[in-house]
Amino acid sequence: MALRNSVKLYEQIRRAHALGQVSFRELFCRFGVHRRDVGAALVSLVPPVRKAGPLVRAPKLDPWRLVIDGWLEADLEAPRK
């Protein structure tokens, strides 16, 4: 989920909670998020920053990377099927 969309989602959750006496269960069912996300939305204005995953290396693919990139570039210039 992009940051902008998650900020809007957090705002919608807070607004729904503030306007009506809506239960936690109804909030996470209505918005389709985990209950931890509902709790975080009620506590903070901005969603937490996600940690970046580890960089995955593919040493067996490295010798072929230039060939594969060439194929992909040639495919972009080819007529549509």
C-alpha positions in Angstrom: 0.0 0.0 0.0 1.4 3.4 -0.9 2.0 5.9 1.8 -0.6 8.3 0.5 -3.3 5.6 0.4 -2.4 4.3 3.9 -2.6 7.9 5.3 -6.1 8.2 3.8 -7.0 4.8 5.2 -5.8 5.8 8.7 -7.8 9.0 8.4 -11.0 7.1 7.4 -10.5 4.6 10.3 -10.1 7.5 12.8 -13.1 9.3 11.4 -15.4 6.3 11.5 -14.3 5.6 15.1 -14.8 9.2 16.2 -18.2 9.7 14.5 -20.0 6.6 15.6 -19.4 4.2 18.5 -17.9 1.6 16.2 -16.2 -1.4 17.6 -12.7 -2.5 16.8 -14.0 -5.6 15.1 -16.4 -3.6 12.9 -13.6 -1.3 11.9 -11.2 -3.9 10.7 -13.9 -5.9 9.0 -15.2 -2.7 7.3 -11.9 -1.5 6.0 -10.4 -5.0 5.4 -7.2 -4.5 7.5 -5.7 -6.3 10.4 -6.7 -5.4 13.9 -3.2 -4.2 14.6 -3.6 -1.6 11.8 -6.8 -0.3 13.4 -5.0 0.1 16.7 -2.1 1.9 15.0 -4.5 4.1 13.1 -6.2 5.2 16.3 -2.9 5.9 18.0 -0.9 7.6 15.3 -1.7 10.0 12.5 0.9 8.5 10.1 1.4 4.8 9.4 4.8 3.4 10.5 7.5 3.2 7.9 8.1 -0.2 6.5 11.5 -1.8 6.8 13.3 -2.5 3.5 13.9 -6.1 2.8 17.3 -7.6 2.2 18.9 -7.2 -1.2 18.8 -10.5 -3.0 21.8 -11.3 -5.2 21.7 -13.8 -8.0 25.3 -14.7 -8.6 24.4 -17.5 -11.2 22.4 -15.0 -13.1 25.1 -12.2 -13.2 26.9 -13.5 -16.3 23.6 -13.5 -18.3 22.2 -10.2 -17.0 23.4 -8.2 -20.1 21.9 -10.8 -22.5 18.6 -10.9 -20.7 18.4 -7.0 -20.6 19.1 -7.0 -24.3 16.3 -9.4 -24.9 13.9 -7.3 -22.9 14.9 -4.1 -24.7 14.5 -5.8 -28.1 11.1 -7.0 -27.0 10.0 -3.5 -26.2 10.8 -2.4 -29.8 9.1 -5.4 -31.4 5.6 -5.0 -32.8 2.7 -6.1 -30.6 1.5 -9.6 -31.1 
